[in-house]
Amino acid sequence: MALPLEGIKVIDFTGVQAGPACTQLLAWYGADVLKVERPGVGDVTRNQLRDIPNLDALYFITLNSNKKSLTLNTKTPDGKAVLEKLIREADVLVENFAPAAMDRMGFTWEHIQELNPRLIFGSIKGFSENSPYADLKVYDNVAQCAGGAASTTGFWDGPPTVSGAALGDSNTGMHLAIGILTALIGRAKTGKGQKVAVSMQDAVLNLCRVKLRDQERLDHVGYLEEYPQYPNGKFGEAVPRGGNAGGGGQPGWVLKCKGWQTDPNAYIYFTIQEQNWARTCEAIGKPQWAKDPAYATARARQDKIFDIFADIEKWLADKTKFQAVDILRKFDVPCGPVLSMKEIENDPALRASGSIVEVDEEKRGKYLTVGSPIKFSDFTPKITGAPLLGEHTDEVLKMLGYTAEKIATMHKDKIV
């Protein structure tokens, strides 16, 4: 059957992670995504963190599956002419260059509109246009810091900490994909394209909305009762780092399981859900706590919450994280194992669901990568290998009407 985005032509003028993550989603769901790259160089991630000499790095191929590649020198008149032809025929153009780079290239939003009023122009920058930091080049960790994530992550006696998840990069790409799809629906109603811009700072902030909620609460009452600092610690003016505390009002913590001395991931996340307190007590062998006034309510437990977690760790001492979860699930205790990337790599359920997929690449052979995190009832996205640098250049130029002689000259002059 036809994929939902089949027939949508996307010019992928992106590099590294944030932009490619956006266009890869569109490609997975059927869009014809053409990655435009510099001749002889390509996306910088083709060469970064290589695991096999002379092959495209895993960094590149995990972010550029299901795409085509065109090499093009857009600094030349002929290169600009090719790009203008592509824009006239495209539905979407996505870029994440440094601030003002597209303008310096001669492709302002106004010029793009002249070429194709129906085009959706997707743009990722580190900061919004009106930000005092709008001129800065930004990478993932910078965005995590500027978006509020780092200041609220880590332990109270340590420095701000960035997440291992790409909150600034892939998260921003997914936000832009939502914006582009929304603009395409809008175009179907109005016939007009529009610019869709997402800043990495804004995308991180959107995921930190509950921390902004906490800031307003702190401004109003001076404390945050679900944080470990309450009731015995002190609160400053800003939301503090809360370690592994649960952020939704249900106390939680990462607890040691059997083997933690040698396995850095022998832990579970354990949540004390107020409405399930009696069953939680039963599960951990402390049924007396359910009716004891010193433990029976969330407020009563607050000042001794870490003593409670310490007792739960004693119960966990002879259980692996998987054994513990199997017991706790019978009592509806919200919990889960801390899975290492090695365990995720070999997780049969993730493979069966298509969240982890094995892909065949022309030169590399088989490799493992992420599949679509979104599941559909009517189709399953098929993940294919990433393109070799310039693999589809001649095919695209022929489609645009260039003769074989002209294409040969463009190769000779390093225009493509």
C-alpha positions as CSV (number, residue, x, y, z in Angstrom):
1,M,0.0,0.0,0.0
2,A,1.0,3.6,-0.5
3,L,2.8,5.2,2.5
4,P,1.1,8.3,4.0
5,L,3.8,10.7,2.8
6,E,4.3,9.1,-0.6
7,G,4.6,11.8,-3.3
8,I,6.0,14.5,-0.9
9,K,9.3,15.7,-2.2
10,V,11.8,16.9,0.5
11,I,15.1,18.7,0.0
12,D,17.2,17.7,3.0
13,F,19.7,20.6,3.4
14,T,20.7,19.4,6.9
15,G,23.7,18.0,8.7
16,V,24.8,16.3,11.9
17,Q,21.7,15.3,14.0
18,A,18.8,17.7,14.6
19,G,18.0,18.3,10.9
20,P,18.6,14.7,9.7
21,A,16.5,13.3,12.5
22,C,13.6,15.4,11.2
23,T,14.0,14.4,7.5
24,Q,14.6,10.7,8.4
25,L,11.2,10.6,10.1
26,L,9.6,12.0,6.9
27,A,11.5,9.5,4.8
28,W,10.4,6.6,7.0
29,Y,6.8,7.5,6.4
30,G,7.1,7.7,2.6
31,A,8.4,11.1,1.7
32,D,11.0,11.2,-1.2
33,V,13.9,12.8,0.8
34,L,16.9,14.1,-1.2
35,K,19.9,14.9,0.9
36,V,22.0,17.7,-0.7
37,E,25.7,17.4,0.3
38,R,29.0,19.0,-0.5
39,P,30.9,17.2,-3.3
40,G,33.7,15.0,-2.0
41,V,32.9,15.9,1.7
42,G,29.2,15.3,2.5
43,D,27.7,15.5,5.9
44,V,30.4,15.8,8.5
45,T,29.1,12.8,10.4
46,R,30.0,10.5,7.5
47,N,33.6,10.7,8.9
48,Q,33.0,11.1,12.6
49,L,33.5,8.3,15.2
50,R,34.1,5.7,12.5
51,D,34.1,2.1,13.6
52,I,35.3,0.7,10.3
53,P,37.9,2.6,8.2
54,N,36.8,4.1,4.9
55,L,33.1,3.4,5.5
56,D,30.4,5.9,6.4
57,A,30.3,6.2,10.2
58,L,27.4,4.7,12.2
59,Y,26.7,8.3,13.2
60,F,25.7,9.1,9.7
61,I,23.9,6.0,8.7
62,T,21.7,5.9,11.8
63,L,20.3,9.4,10.9
64,N,20.0,9.1,7.2
65,S,18.3,5.9,6.3
66,N,15.7,5.8,3.5
67,K,17.1,8.9,1.8
68,K,18.8,9.7,-1.5
69,S,22.1,11.7,-1.8
70,L,22.9,14.5,-4.3
71,T,26.3,16.2,-4.2
72,L,26.1,19.9,-5.2
73,N,28.3,22.9,-4.9
74,T,25.8,25.7,-4.3
75,K,28.5,28.4,-4.4
76,T,28.7,28.1,-8.2
77,P,26.1,29.5,-10.7
78,D,25.3,26.1,-12.0
79,G,25.0,24.7,-8.5
80,K,22.6,27.5,-7.6
81,A,20.6,26.8,-10.8
82,V,20.2,23.1,-9.8
83,L,19.0,24.0,-6.4
84,E,16.5,26.5,-7.8
85,K,15.1,23.8,-10.0
86,L,14.8,21.4,-7.1
87,I,13.0,24.1,-5.0
88,R,10.5,24.7,-7.8
89,E,9.5,21.1,-7.7
90,A,9.7,20.4,-4.0
91,D,7.1,20.3,-1.3
92,V,9.5,20.8,1.7
93,L,13.0,22.2,2.2
94,V,14.7,21.6,5.6
95,E,17.9,23.3,6.7
96,N,19.9,23.6,10.0
97,F,22.8,25.7,8.8
98,A,24.5,28.3,11.0
99,P,22.5,31.5,11.5
100,A,22.1,33.5,8.2
101,A,23.9,30.8,6.1
102,M,21.0,30.3,3.7
103,D,20.7,34.1,3.3
104,R,24.4,34.4,2.4
105,M,24.0,31.6,-0.1
106,G,21.3,33.7,-1.8
107,F,18.3,31.6,-0.7
108,T,16.4,33.9,1.6
109,W,12.9,33.0,2.7
110,E,11.6,35.7,0.3
111,H,13.5,34.2,-2.6
112,I,12.4,30.7,-1.8
113,Q,8.8,32.0,-1.8
114,E,9.3,33.5,-5.2
115,L,10.6,30.3,-6.6
116,N,7.8,28.2,-5.0
117,P,5.0,29.8,-3.0
118,R,3.7,26.3,-2.0
119,L,7.0,25.2,-0.4
120,I,7.2,24.5,3.3
121,F,10.5,25.8,4.6
122,G,11.7,24.0,7.8
123,S,14.5,25.6,9.7
124,I,16.4,24.6,12.9
125,K,18.6,27.1,14.8
126,G,20.1,27.0,18.3
127,F,18.0,30.0,19.4
128,S,15.0,31.9,18.1
129,E,15.5,34.9,15.8
130,N,14.7,37.4,18.6
131,S,17.0,35.7,21.1
132,P,20.1,37.7,22.3
133,Y,22.0,34.4,21.5
134,A,20.6,34.1,18.0
135,D,24.1,34.4,16.4
136,L,25.6,31.4,18.3
137,K,26.3,28.1,16.8
138,V,24.8,25.4,19.0
139,Y,25.3,21.7,19.7
140,D,23.1,19.4,21.7
141,N,24.6,20.0,25.1
142,V,24.5,23.7,24.7
143,A,20.8,23.5,24.0
144,Q,20.2,21.3,27.0
145,C,21.9,23.9,29.2
146,A,20.1,26.9,27.7
147,G,16.8,25.2,27.7
148,G,16.7,24.5,31.4
149,A,17.4,20.8,31.4
150,A,20.9,20.7,32.7
151,S,20.2,23.1,35.7
152,T,17.5,20.7,36.9
153,T,19.4,17.4,36.2
154,G,21.9,15.7,38.5
155,F,22.3,15.8,42.3
156,W,22.0,18.8,44.5
157,D,25.7,18.6,45.6
158,G,27.0,18.4,42.0
159,P,27.2,20.5,38.9
160,P,24.4,20.9,36.3
161,T,24.3,17.6,34.2
162,V,23.3,17.0,30.6
163,S,21.3,14.0,29.6
164,G,22.5,11.1,27.5
165,A,19.3,11.5,25.4
166,A,19.6,14.0,22.5
167,L,17.2,16.5,24.0
168,G,18.7,19.3,21.9
169,D,19.2,17.4,18.7
170,S,16.9,14.6,17.8
171,N,14.2,16.1,20.0
172,T,14.3,19.3,18.0
173,G,14.1,17.4,14.8
174,M,11.0,15.6,15.9
175,H,9.4,18.9,16.9
176,L,10.2,20.3,13.4
177,A,8.7,17.2,11.8
178,I,5.4,17.9,13.6
179,G,5.6,21.5,12.4
180,I,6.2,20.5,8.8
181,L,3.3,18.0,8.8
182,T,1.0,20.6,10.3
183,A,2.1,23.1,7.6
184,L,1.4,20.5,4.9
185,I,-2.1,20.0,6.3
186,G,-2.5,23.8,6.3
187,R,-1.3,24.0,2.7
188,A,-3.9,21.5,1.6
189,K,-6.5,24.0,2.9
190,T,-4.9,27.3,1.7
191,G,-2.6,26.3,-1.2
192,K,0.2,28.4,0.5
193,G,3.5,27.3,1.9
194,Q,5.0,28.8,5.0
195,K,8.2,28.9,7.1
196,V,8.4,26.6,10.1
197,A,11.1,27.4,12.6
198,V,12.1,25.5,15.7
199,S,14.9,26.5,18.0
200,M,16.8,23.9,20.0
201,Q,16.4,26.0,23.1
202,D,12.6,26.0,22.7
203,A,12.5,22.3,22.0
204,V,14.4,21.5,25.2
205,L,12.3,23.9,27.2
206,N,9.1,22.2,25.9
207,L,10.3,19.0,27.5
208,C,11.1,20.9,30.7
209,R,7.6,22.2,31.1
210,V,7.1,20.5,34.4
211,K,10.2,22.2,35.7
212,L,8.8,25.6,34.7
213,R,5.7,24.5,36.6
214,D,7.9,23.8,39.6
215,Q,9.5,27.2,39.3
216,E,6.2,29.0,39.5
217,R,5.2,26.9,42.5
218,L,8.5,27.7,44.2
219,D,8.0,31.4,43.5
220,H,4.6,31.2,45.2
221,V,5.2,29.0,48.3
222,G,9.0,28.8,48.7
223,Y,9.4,25.0,48.7
224,L,8.7,21.9,46.6
225,E,7.4,19.2,48.7
226,E,8.1,16.3,46.3
227,Y,11.8,17.2,46.1
228,P,14.4,15.4,48.3
229,Q,15.3,18.8,49.9
230,Y,11.9,18.9,51.6
231,P,11.2,19.1,54.5
232,N,14.7,19.2,56.0
233,G,16.7,21.0,53.3
234,K,16.8,24.6,52.1
235,F,15.4,25.9,48.8
236,G,16.9,28.8,46.9
237,E,15.3,31.0,44.3
238,A,15.5,28.4,41.4
239,V,14.3,24.9,41.0
240,P,17.0,22.7,42.4
241,R,18.5,19.4,41.1
242,G,16.5,16.6,42.5
243,G,18.7,13.5,41.8
244,N,16.4,10.7,40.7
245,A,13.3,11.9,42.5
246,G,10.0,11.5,40.7
247,G,8.7,14.7,39.1
248,G,5.0,14.0,39.3
249,G,4.3,14.1,43.0
250,Q,4.9,10.3,43.4
251,P,8.2,9.7,45.2
252,G,10.6,7.5,43.3
253,W,14.3,6.6,43.3
254,V,16.9,4.4,41.6
255,L,17.5,1.5,43.9
256,K,20.3,-1.1,44.0
257,C,19.6,-4.7,43.2
258,K,21.6,-7.9,43.4
259,G,24.9,-7.5,41.6
260,W,25.2,-3.7,41.8
261,Q,28.8,-4.0,43.1
262,T,30.0,-5.3,39.8
263,D,27.2,-4.3,37.4
264,P,26.8,-0.5,37.0
265,N,23.2,-1.0,35.8
266,A,22.0,-3.5,38.4
267,Y,19.2,-1.1,39.5
268,I,15.5,-0.5,39.2
269,Y,13.4,2.6,39.3
270,F,10.9,2.2,42.2
271,T,7.9,4.5,42.6
272,I,5.9,4.9,45.8
273,Q,2.4,5.5,44.4
274,E,0.2,7.0,47.1
275,Q,-3.0,5.2,46.1
276,N,-1.1,1.9,46.0
277,W,0.7,2.2,49.3
278,A,-0.9,-0.7,51.0
279,R,0.0,-3.1,48.2
280,T,3.5,-1.7,48.0
281,C,4.0,-2.4,51.7
282,E,2.8,-6.0,51.1
283,A,5.1,-6.4,48.1
284,I,8.3,-5.4,50.1
285,G,7.4,-7.4,53.2
286,K,6.4,-4.4,55.4
287,P,2.6,-4.8,55.7
288,Q,2.7,-3.1,59.1
289,W,3.6,0.2,57.4
290,A,0.2,0.4,55.7
291,K,-1.6,1.3,59.0
292,D,1.2,2.8,61.0
293,P,0.5,6.6,61.4
294,A,4.2,7.3,60.8
295,Y,4.0,5.8,57.4
296,A,0.4,5.7,56.3
297,T,0.2,9.0,54.4
298,A,2.5,10.6,51.9
299,R,3.0,13.6,54.2
300,A,4.0,11.3,57.1
301,R,6.5,9.5,54.9
302,Q,8.1,12.6,53.5
303,D,10.7,13.2,56.2
304,K,11.8,9.5,56.2
305,I,11.5,8.8,52.5
306,F,15.2,7.8,52.1
307,D,15.0,5.5,55.1
308,I,12.1,3.8,53.4
309,F,14.1,3.5,50.2
310,A,17.0,2.1,52.2
311,D,14.7,-0.6,53.6
312,I,13.4,-1.4,50.1
313,E,17.1,-1.8,49.0
314,K,17.5,-4.4,51.7
315,W,14.6,-6.3,50.3
316,L,16.1,-6.0,46.8
317,A,19.6,-7.2,47.9
318,D,19.0,-10.9,46.9
319,K,17.0,-10.1,43.7
320,T,18.2,-9.2,40.3
321,K,16.5,-6.2,38.7
322,F,14.5,-8.5,36.5
323,Q,13.4,-10.7,39.4
324,A,12.4,-7.7,41.4
325,V,10.3,-6.2,38.6
326,D,8.6,-9.6,38.1
327,I,7.6,-9.6,41.8
328,L,6.6,-5.9,42.0
329,R,4.4,-6.0,38.8
330,K,2.1,-8.4,40.6
331,F,1.4,-5.7,43.2
332,D,1.0,-2.9,40.6
333,V,4.1,-1.1,41.8
334,P,5.2,1.4,39.1
335,C,8.8,0.2,38.4
336,G,11.2,-0.8,35.7
337,P,14.7,-2.1,35.2
338,V,17.6,0.2,34.4
339,L,18.5,-1.2,31.0
340,S,22.0,-0.7,29.6
341,M,22.5,0.0,25.9
342,K,24.0,-3.6,25.6
343,E,20.7,-5.0,27.0
344,I,18.7,-2.8,24.7
345,E,20.8,-3.9,21.7
346,N,19.8,-7.5,22.4
347,D,16.2,-6.9,23.7
348,P,13.9,-9.4,21.8
349,A,10.8,-7.3,22.5
350,L,12.3,-4.1,21.0
351,R,13.4,-6.1,17.9
352,A,10.0,-7.7,17.6
353,S,8.2,-4.3,17.7
354,G,10.5,-2.7,15.2
355,S,12.0,-0.2,17.7
356,I,15.4,-1.8,17.0
357,V,16.0,-3.0,13.5
358,E,18.7,-4.7,11.5
359,V,19.5,-3.0,8.2
360,D,21.5,-4.0,5.2
361,E,23.9,-1.4,3.8
362,E,25.7,-1.8,0.5
363,K,29.3,-1.6,1.7
364,R,29.0,-2.2,5.4
365,G,26.6,-5.2,5.4
366,K,24.2,-5.6,8.3
367,Y,24.0,-3.1,11.1
368,L,21.7,-2.3,14.0
369,T,19.8,0.9,14.3
370,V,16.6,2.5,15.7
371,G,13.3,2.0,13.9
372,S,10.2,4.1,14.1
373,P,9.2,4.9,17.6
374,I,5.7,5.6,16.3
375,K,3.6,2.5,15.5
376,F,0.7,2.5,13.0
377,S,-2.1,0.1,12.6
378,D,-2.1,0.2,8.7
379,F,1.6,0.0,7.9
380,T,5.0,-0.7,9.3
381,P,7.8,1.6,8.2
382,K,10.5,-0.3,6.4
383,I,14.0,1.0,7.3
384,T,16.5,0.9,4.5
385,G,20.2,1.8,4.3
386,A,21.6,5.3,4.2
387,P,22.8,6.5,0.7
388,L,26.4,6.6,-0.3
389,L,27.8,10.1,-0.9
390,G,26.4,11.4,-4.2
391,E,24.8,8.0,-5.0
392,H,21.8,9.5,-6.7
393,T,23.4,12.6,-8.3
394,D,23.2,11.6,-11.9
395,E,19.7,10.2,-11.4
396,V,18.5,13.5,-10.0
397,L,20.2,15.6,-12.7
398,K,18.6,13.5,-15.4
399,M,15.2,14.0,-13.8
400,L,15.8,17.7,-13.9
401,G,16.5,17.6,-17.6
402,Y,20.3,17.8,-17.8
403,T,22.0,16.0,-20.7
404,A,24.6,13.3,-20.2
405,E,27.2,15.7,-21.6
406,K,26.2,18.5,-19.2
407,I,26.3,16.1,-16.3
408,A,29.8,14.9,-17.2
409,T,31.0,18.6,-17.4
410,M,29.5,19.3,-14.0
411,H,31.3,16.3,-12.5
412,K,34.6,17.5,-14.2
413,D,34.1,21.0,-12.8
414,K,33.3,19.7,-9.4
415,I,29.9,21.3,-9.4
416,V,28.4,18.0,-8.4
